[in-house]
Amino acid sequence: MLWQYEAGAPTFSILITSMAAAFISLLFFAILPMLQMGLAI
């Protein structure tokens, strides 16, 4: 079980990092138009 965790840890962290990056960019692209609309109003 320990060796499985050690083998899967790098892949898992890469998955989390990529998911976090995708989530942040999605959030950014969702908030940016709202901010621009708010500034326009």
C-alpha positions in Angstrom: 0.0 0.0 0.0 2.8 2.4 0.8 4.7 1.8 -2.4 1.4 2.2 -4.4 0.9 5.6 -2.7 4.5 6.7 -3.4 4.2 5.6 -7.0 0.8 7.4 -7.4 1.7 10.6 -5.6 3.5 12.4 -8.5 0.7 11.7 -10.9 -1.9 12.7 -8.3 -0.2 16.0 -7.5 0.1 16.7 -11.3 -3.6 16.0 -11.6 -4.5 18.3 -8.7 -2.2 21.1 -10.1 -3.7 20.9 -13.6 -7.3 20.8 -12.2 -6.5 23.8 -10.0 -5.0 25.7 -12.9 -8.0 24.9 -15.1 -10.4 25.9 -12.3 -8.6 29.2 -11.7 -8.5 30.1 -15.4 -12.2 29.2 -15.7 -12.9 31.4 -12.8 -10.8 34.2 -14.2 -12.5 34.1 -17.6 -15.9 34.0 -15.9 -15.2 37.0 -13.6 -13.3 39.2 -16.1 -16.4 39.9 -18.3 -18.4 40.7 -15.2 -15.8 43.1 -14.1 -15.6 44.8 -17.5 -19.4 45.0 -17.5 -19.4 46.5 -14.0 -16.8 49.1 -15.1 -18.8 49.9 -18.3 -21.9 50.5 -16.2 
